[in-house]
Amino acid sequence: MVYFRGIAPSDREALHKAFHRLSPASVRSRFFNAKFDLTSGELDFLTEVDFLKHVALVAEIDIDEQRCPVGIGRFVRGRDHPGHAEIALTVADEHQGKGVGKALLKQLIKLARELGIRHFDAMVLADNKPMSQLMLSTGLKVESSTSEGVNTISLQL
Ligand SMILES: CC(C)(COP(=O)(O)OP(=O)(O)OC[C@H]1O[C@@H](n2cnc3c(N)ncnc32)[C@H](O)[C@@H]1OP(=O)(O)O)[C@@H](O)C(=O)NCCC(=O)NCCS
């Protein structure tokens, strides 16, 4: 069972620590290059969201009867195209491949539809099979284009 809650400014320290526990491969998949830390401005952006233009959820599971955060998913509406939102997901390495990302994406789709968002766009490195497969596994209509090794995968909600 995966539980969800909105991210809060109080998640800042935990998110920062979780970033440092990510494998280099996961950091590259999420941020497109080797990134060694998050700046204070990035931590503000990632944890202080308005749940209208920027929605971010923490995914939690029970481990030894304790509710533990294992993933974060977010979408940010396009400034000029409010019917589109860019999504990004990260699941802790040791919990990848167990359905957390799929549950998180499903929940984000539900919230986005309620906000009138019609398209989810994900920027995905061409070699990122898990994220590409995750987008395909929704069963929704998918379009994709590629530029300089980065696929833009668009889901029609
Ligand atoms: C991409 C990511 C969010 C997926 O989350 P996850 O919890 O590992 O994925 P799930 O276990 O829910 O699997 C979702 C789908 O992807 C498939 N999948 C998972 N890992 C896979 C792998 N290594 N290779 C191929 N497919 C894979 C699953 O089979 C499933 O598809 P199915 O339902 O058709 O079987 C996670 O791997 C991650 O955080 N990666 C690093 C950061 C990243 O790449 N973020 C995306 C950038 S936007």
The ligand as a Tripos MOL2 file, in Angstrom:
@<TRIPOS>MOLECULE
LIG
   48    50     1     0     0
SMALL
NO_CHARGES

@<TRIPOS>ATOM
      1 C1         11.4270    6.2800  -12.9940 C.3       1 LIG1
      2 C2         10.9630    5.9040  -11.5890 C.3       1 LIG1
      3 C3         10.2390    7.1060  -10.9640 C.3       1 LIG1
      4 C4          9.9630    4.7310  -11.7110 C.3       1 LIG1
      5 O1          9.4680    4.4320  -10.4300 O.3       1 LIG1
      6 P1          9.4250    2.9170   -9.9250 P.3       1 LIG1
      7 O2          8.7440    2.9070   -8.6070 O.co2     1 LIG1
      8 O3         10.7870    2.3610   -9.9880 O.co2     1 LIG1
      9 O4          8.5130    2.2480  -11.0550 O.3       1 LIG1
     10 P2          7.4080    1.1290  -10.8780 P.3       1 LIG1
     11 O5          7.9380    0.0400  -10.0190 O.co2     1 LIG1
     12 O6          6.1300    1.7610  -10.4450 O.co2     1 LIG1
     13 O7          7.2820    0.5880  -12.3600 O.3       1 LIG1
     14 C5          6.5440    1.3060  -13.3310 C.3       1 LIG1
     15 C6          6.6410    0.6180  -14.6770 C.3       1 LIG1
     16 O8          7.9800    0.6800  -15.1510 O.3       1 LIG1
     17 C7          8.5170   -0.6310  -15.3360 C.3       1 LIG1
     18 N1          9.8900   -0.6550  -14.8690 N.ar      1 LIG1
     19 C8         10.3370   -0.4080  -13.6200 C.ar      1 LIG1
     20 N2         11.6800   -0.5420  -13.5830 N.ar      1 LIG1
     21 C9         12.0580   -0.8840  -14.8470 C.ar      1 LIG1
     22 C10        13.3080   -1.1670  -15.4780 C.ar      1 LIG1
     23 N3         14.4540   -1.1310  -14.7690 N.pl3     1 LIG1
     24 N4         13.3310   -1.4510  -16.7940 N.ar      1 LIG1
     25 C11        12.1910   -1.4790  -17.5190 C.ar      1 LIG1
     26 N5         10.9580   -1.2260  -16.9820 N.ar      1 LIG1
     27 C12        10.9180   -0.9400  -15.6740 C.ar      1 LIG1
     28 C13         7.6300   -1.5350  -14.5130 C.3       1 LIG1
     29 O9          7.6160   -2.8390  -15.0640 O.3       1 LIG1
     30 C14         6.2830   -0.8620  -14.5980 C.3       1 LIG1
     31 O10         5.6270   -1.1500  -15.8200 O.3       1 LIG1
     32 P3          4.4640   -2.2490  -15.8940 P.3       1 LIG1
     33 O11         3.4000   -1.8040  -14.9460 O.co2     1 LIG1
     34 O12         4.0730   -2.1800  -17.3300 O.co2     1 LIG1
     35 O13         5.0910   -3.5200  -15.4590 O.co2     1 LIG1
     36 C15        12.1400    5.4590  -10.6840 C.3       1 LIG1
     37 O14        12.7880    4.3860  -11.2930 O.3       1 LIG1
     38 C16        13.1340    6.5740  -10.3880 C.2       1 LIG1
     39 O15        12.9680    7.3220   -9.4210 O.2       1 LIG1
     40 N6         14.2100    6.6830  -11.2100 N.am      1 LIG1
     41 C17        15.2300    7.7120  -11.0130 C.3       1 LIG1
     42 C18        14.7190    9.1220  -11.2750 C.3       1 LIG1
     43 C19        14.0310    9.2240  -12.6120 C.2       1 LIG1
     44 O16        14.4110    8.6000  -13.5910 O.2       1 LIG1
     45 N7         12.9910   10.0580  -12.6520 N.am      1 LIG1
     46 C20        12.2660   10.3190  -13.8910 C.3       1 LIG1
     47 C21        12.6890   11.6110  -14.4980 C.3       1 LIG1
     48 S1         11.2530   12.5610  -14.8470 S.3       1 LIG1
@<TRIPOS>BOND
     1     1     2 1
     2     2     3 1
     3     2     4 1
     4     2    36 1
     5     4     5 1
     6     5     6 1
     7     6     7 2
     8     6     8 1
     9     6     9 1
    10     9    10 1
    11    10    11 2
    12    10    12 1
    13    10    13 1
    14    13    14 1
    15    14    15 1
    16    15    16 1
    17    15    30 1
    18    16    17 1
    19    17    18 1
    20    17    28 1
    21    18    19 ar
    22    18    27 ar
    23    19    20 ar
    24    20    21 ar
    25    21    22 ar
    26    21    27 ar
    27    22    23 1
    28    22    24 ar
    29    24    25 ar
    30    25    26 ar
    31    26    27 ar
    32    28    29 1
    33    28    30 1
    34    30    31 1
    35    31    32 1
    36    32    33 2
    37    32    34 1
    38    32    35 1
    39    36    37 1
    40    36    38 1
    41    38    39 2
    42    38    40 1
    43    40    41 1
    44    41    42 1
    45    42    43 1
    46    43    44 2
    47    43    45 1
    48    45    46 1
    49    46    47 1
    50    47    48 1
@<TRIPOS>SUBSTRUCTURE
     1 LIG1         1 GROUP 0 **** ****
